Amino acid sequence: MVQRVEPTVRYVSVEGPVTRMASGSRERSWEMAARYLPPEKVADFVEYEQTQLGEHLAIYMQPEHWLSADLGPG
């Protein structure tokens, strides 16, 4: 599930069978961070993630059910 609360509450969740699991890596973290952060923020985020957040695991799945909502202005 992914959500945000500013400027409005929005979320999406996905369900389905796990197809593969793999150990996290610096390269995988960099790839993910680069999708969502400005280029100048990626290195600092990956460094923080790798040194402060513990072990990582990549979980691959076959999406079967999606649920999303935008709850609009509060």
C-alpha distance (Angstrom), angle and dihedral (degrees) to the residues before:
residue distance angle dihedral
M1 . . .
V2 3.77 . .
Q3 3.77 124.3 .
R4 3.77 142.6 167.5
V5 3.77 130.4 -166.7
E6 3.81 103.7 -162.8
P7 2.99 128.5 106.6
T8 3.83 87.5 -2.5
V9 3.80 133.7 -9.6
R10 3.80 109.1 -93.6
Y11 3.78 130.2 162.7
V12 3.78 144.9 168.5
S13 3.79 129.8 -164.3
V14 3.79 128.7 -172.7
E15 3.81 129.8 -159.5
G16 3.78 130.2 -168.0
P17 3.80 144.6 111.6
V18 3.79 120.1 -58.1
T19 3.81 109.7 -115.3
R20 3.80 100.2 -178.1
M21 3.79 143.2 -5.2
A22 3.80 126.9 -154.2
S23 3.77 137.0 177.7
G24 3.76 115.5 -96.3
S25 3.78 119.4 -106.4
R26 3.78 138.4 -170.6
E27 3.84 89.0 -112.1
R28 3.81 92.6 52.6
S29 3.81 90.6 48.0
W30 3.81 91.1 49.1
E31 3.80 91.9 50.1
M32 3.81 92.2 50.8
A33 3.81 95.1 44.6
A34 3.81 91.5 48.4
R35 3.82 89.8 58.8
Y36 3.79 93.7 59.9
L37 3.81 109.8 22.5
P38 3.80 132.7 65.9
P39 3.84 110.2 -98.6
E40 3.81 93.0 -109.0
K41 3.84 91.5 57.9
V42 3.81 99.5 49.4
A43 3.82 100.2 82.8
D44 3.80 94.3 49.5
F45 3.79 92.5 46.8
V46 3.81 93.4 49.2
E47 3.80 91.1 48.1
Y48 3.82 90.8 51.2
E49 3.80 92.4 45.3
Q50 3.79 93.7 49.2
T51 3.82 95.9 46.1
Q52 3.81 103.2 33.8
L53 3.80 110.3 29.3
G54 3.80 103.3 57.1
E55 3.79 129.7 -135.8
H56 3.80 118.9 -2.9
L57 3.79 131.0 -151.2
A58 3.80 128.0 -167.0
I59 3.80 112.8 -143.0
Y60 3.80 117.7 -164.8
M61 3.78 119.2 -162.3
Q62 3.79 143.3 175.4
P63 3.83 104.7 -120.6
E64 3.80 113.2 -132.5
H65 3.81 104.9 157.7
W66 3.81 128.9 34.1
L67 3.79 127.3 -171.5
S68 3.77 123.2 -178.0
A69 3.78 138.1 163.6
D70 3.78 142.5 179.7
L71 3.79 106.2 -155.8
G72 3.80 92.1 -166.2
P73 3.79 128.4 -143.7
G74 3.81 115.8 -12.1
